[in-house]
Amino acid sequence: MDKNEKYKIYQSNIKMLEKEMQLVKANTQQLIGKLNKEPIINHKNISNIEYALKSSTRLYTFLLCSWQEVRLLKIMHEQSCVAFTELEIRDISDVRSMKNKWRECFNISVCKAYDFHYETDHIYSDQFQTDSQSKKNYICINNYFDIMDSIIKMRNYFAHGEWDIQLNSSKNQILTVSFLQKYDNIQKLDILIQVINNFADIISLYVVYKEKNNQLFDSQIKRSIEEIEIKLKRIDKSNFVKYSKKCYNEKGVR
């Protein structure tokens, strides 16, 4: 199976995942609407709806986590004369953690673009011209790998069956997972998807853009970074009460 065939497969998988996410999102919003409808005295119904809402939100989170992995696989198999070779794809695939696969995908494309000597698990910020936009962009992008790492770790909890309660690696202590605390509703998760998309688009640009060492490319990357920062602030400032009322009205649950 050649790279082009794999690219089409990953594209098809992304399309399917996005459809599944759309269906789960609609169900989640419907549950939010029902929760707004229930009289406050109907504690049993409220409890059942809250549990269903939590379950639906967790399923949406899991699909999101799976989607980000397929996004990387699609990027790795981009069809361009400057995209990754089969050997480079194998080098990325051989990296153990998904976070580092994302990082190596980025670093290999940076090295190819700026003629840096590639080394596994290396940071290249000191090889850019001091105070250049290229260097600033590179440093900013490296800060986003921690976000990807938190998504990947959450996917692993779900993959091991820990959908409601998460445990440490020894399975003898309950964990408080910061990801679930931060992204505790579908409003925040929807914005996070946009962040991942922007991030993936940035990495893809580094892979396929032919003339990276110029102001036009630097400006384009800078704008994409600014979009991510705006969305991260939106997550912190999001108002779920307002979002819930909108679901109640739009879904016709009155």
N, C-alpha and C positions, 0 to 999 in steps of 0.2 A: 504494500500500500504506500503510495508516494505522498509527499507533503501536501499537494493540492487536494487529494482525496481526503486526507485527515482534516484539512481546513474546512472542507464542506461538511464533514461529520460534526466538527465542533460548532460550526455555525448552526447546523440543524439542532444540536443539543441545546444551544443557547435559546433558540426560538421556542423549543418545547418548554424549557425552564421558565422563560418569561411568560408563556401562556399559563403555566401552572401557578406562577406567582400572581398573575392577574385574577385567576379564579379564587385563590385563597384570600387575596386582598378584598375581593367583593364580599366573601363570606364574613371576613373579619369586620368590615364596615357595617354589615347588616347586624352583626351581634352588638356592635357599639350602639347602633340605632335602637335595638331592642332594650339594651340596658338603660338608655335614656327614657324609654317609654314606661318601664316597670314602676308601679307605685312603691314608694320607699318602705311600706309596711309588708310587702310581699318578699320576705327575706329568702324563702326557699327558691323562688324563681330567680331572684337576683344572684344567689349563690351559684345556681346552675349555669346561668348566662355568663357570669364572671369566669367560671372554670372553662367553659367553651371558648370564651374570648382569649383567655390565656393560652389554651391549646392551639387555637388558630394562629395566634401571634407567633408562637414558638415554631409552628410549621412554616410560616412565612419567613422567619429568621433562618431556618434550616435551608430552605430553597435559595435564599439570598446567599448563604455561605457556600452552597454548591455552585451557584451561578458565577461567583468570583473566580473559582478554580477553572471553570470552562473558559472564562474570559482570558485567563492567562494562556491556556492551551491554544486558543485561537490566535492570540498575539504571537506566540512562538512559531506558528505555521503561516504567518502572513505571506502573501504572494507579492514579492517585490524583488527587484534585482539587488537591493541592499539589505534584504531581510536575512534571517538566520540561515546558516547552512545546516545540513544534516548533522554535522559534527557538533556545531554549537547547540543545536537542539538536544543532542545527547548529553552535552555538558550540563545544560540547565536541568534536564530530566534526572540526572544523577545526584543533584543536590537534594539532601534529605527533607528539609522542612519547606512548606509552601511559601512561608515568608521569604526564605532565602532563594527560592526559585524565582519569585518576583524580583528580588534584588539582583540576582545574577542576570536575569533577562535584561534588566535596566543597565547594569554595569557593562555587559558585553556590547550592547548597542552604543553606549557612551564611548567605550574604547575604540570601537570601529569608526565612530564619527570623528573623534578628536585625535586619533592615532596614538592613544595611550597603550602601554603594554598591559595586557590583561592578566590579572591574577585572581584566583578564586578567593571570595570573601575579603575583598579589599575595598577601601574607601579612597576615592580619587580627587577629593576636593582640593588637595594641595597641588594638583597638576594643572589646574586652571589658572588663567591669568588673574592676579589679585584684583578684587573688587569688580570683576567682569560680571555681566548679567548671566553668562553661562555658568559661572561658579555659584552665584546666588540661587539660580534655578536648581542646580544639582543638589545643593545643601537642603533646600526646601523640600524637594522630592524625597530625599532620604528620610525626612521626618515622618512621612506618610506610611512607611513600611510597618510602623508599630500599629497603625489602624488595621492594616491587612492582617497582621499577626493576631490581633484580638478576634477578628472574624474567623480566622482559621482555627484558633483554639476552641471557639464556640462550636464550630462545625464538628470538631472532634468529640466534644462532650455529647452532642446529639447522636453522632455515629456510634458511640458506645452505649447508647440507650439511656443516657442521663438527661431526659427531657424535662423533668420537673425539678429534681434535686441533683446537684452536681457534687462529685466526690474528688478527693485528691488522688494522686497516682497509686497510693497504697490502699485506697478504698476503705480508709478507716476514719475519715474526717469529712464533714460537710463543708463545702466551699461557698463563699459569697463571690459570685462571678461579676466583675465590674462591668462587663459587656451588657449583661442582662439588666443591670441597674441603670446604665446610661441609655440604652436603647430599649426602653420598657414598653413602647407602644408602636403601632404601625406608622404613625405620623413621622416619628424619628427614623424608623427603618426605611421609609420611602426616601427621605432626604439622604440617608446613608447610601442608598443605591445610587443616587445621583453623584455622590462623592466618589464611589468606586468607579462609576462610569467615566467621570472626569480623569481620575487617576489612571485608569486603564487606557484612556485615549492619549494621555501624556506619554505613557510607556510605548504605546503603539507608534506615536509620532517619532520618538527616538529610534524606533526600529526601522521605519519605512521612509522617513523624510531624507531626501538625498543630500541636501546641503545644510547641515546642522550648524556649521560654524559661521553663522551670519546673524545680523541683527533681526531680520524678519523671523527667523526661527526662534530666537531668544524671546522676542516680543510675544510670539504666539504661545510659547510655554509659560511665560509670565502671566498672561491673561488667564490661562487655564488654572494656574496656581491660585490666582486671585478668586476665581470662581469657586474653587474648593474651600478657600478660607471663608467666603461668604456663606456657603452651605453649612460649614461646621459651626458657625455662629448661629445660624438658623436652628440647628439642632438644640443648642444650649438655650435658645430663647423661645423654643416652640411652646405653644399653648394648646394642650390636649383637650381641655374643657371646650374651647372654641371649636376645635376640630371635631369633637364628639357631637356637638350641636349641629354641625354641618352634615355629618353622617345621618343624624336623626331626621333632618329635613329632606335630604336628597334621596334617602332610601324609602321615603313615604311611610315610615313607621310612626304613627301618630295616635 
